[in-house]
Amino acid sequence: MNKLREFLNGLSPIDQSQFATDCGTTIASLRTAISKKSKLGAALCMKIEVQSHQKVTRLDLLSTTDCLAIWPNEFNRSNLELNL
């Protein structure tokens, strides 16, 4: 979540709002999730990865276990460990 916070802080308020809209949410919802350290859904994590041009990835937002469970064909333990 820190990477998402840093990414958002690097955007202007207008760009933050547009980014959140492009992800199908609001900046308030993203900020609340960050402050409460809430677990984000897989679909939102994918949208964040795409809309941030991989500056914030699913691996930044979800645990290794979650990534392995949700995307078993895309990730395996060895390539996740390299990214930790």
C-alpha positions in Angstrom: 0.0 0.0 0.0 2.9 2.3 0.6 3.8 2.2 -3.1 0.2 3.2 -4.0 0.3 6.1 -1.5 3.6 7.3 -3.0 2.2 7.0 -6.5 -0.9 9.0 -5.6 1.1 11.6 -3.8 3.1 12.2 -6.9 0.0 13.1 -8.9 -1.8 16.4 -8.9 -5.3 16.3 -7.2 -6.9 16.4 -10.6 -4.8 13.5 -11.8 -5.5 11.6 -8.6 -9.2 11.9 -9.2 -8.8 10.9 -12.8 -6.7 7.9 -11.9 -9.2 6.7 -9.4 -12.0 7.1 -11.9 -10.1 5.2 -14.5 -9.7 2.4 -11.9 -13.5 2.4 -11.3 -13.3 4.0 -7.8 -12.8 7.3 -6.1 -9.8 8.9 -4.6 -11.5 9.0 -1.2 -12.1 5.2 -1.4 -8.4 4.6 -2.3 -7.2 7.0 0.5 -9.5 5.2 3.0 -8.2 1.8 1.9 -4.6 3.0 2.3 -5.1 4.5 5.7 -7.1 1.5 7.0 -4.7 -0.9 5.3 -7.7 -2.6 3.8 -7.3 -5.5 1.4 -8.1 -4.5 -2.1 -10.0 -6.8 -4.5 -8.2 -8.6 -7.3 -10.0 -6.6 -10.0 -9.1 -3.3 -8.5 -5.5 -4.3 -8.1 -5.4 -5.2 -11.8 -6.9 -1.9 -12.7 -4.4 0.0 -10.6 -1.5 -2.0 -12.2 -2.8 -1.1 -15.7 -3.7 2.5 -15.0 -0.4 3.2 -13.2 1.5 1.7 -16.1 2.9 -0.9 -13.7 4.3 1.7 -11.3 2.1 0.0 -8.7 1.7 -3.7 -9.3 -0.5 -6.4 -7.9 2.5 -7.6 -6.0 2.7 -4.3 -4.3 -0.9 -4.5 -3.2 -1.5 -8.2 -2.4 0.3 -10.9 -0.5 2.3 -13.6 -2.2 -0.3 -16.1 -1.1 -3.1 -14.1 -2.7 -1.2 -13.7 -5.9 -0.5 -17.4 -6.1 -4.2 -18.2 -5.3 -5.7 -15.7 -7.7 -3.3 -16.0 -10.7 -1.7 -19.4 -10.4 -0.9 -19.6 -14.1 0.7 -16.2 -14.2 2.8 -16.4 -11.0 4.7 -19.1 -9.3 6.5 -19.1 -6.0 10.0 -18.7 -7.5 9.1 -15.6 -9.5 7.2 -14.0 -6.7 10.1 -14.5 -4.3 12.4 -12.7 -6.8 10.0 -9.7 -6.6 9.8 -9.5 -2.8 
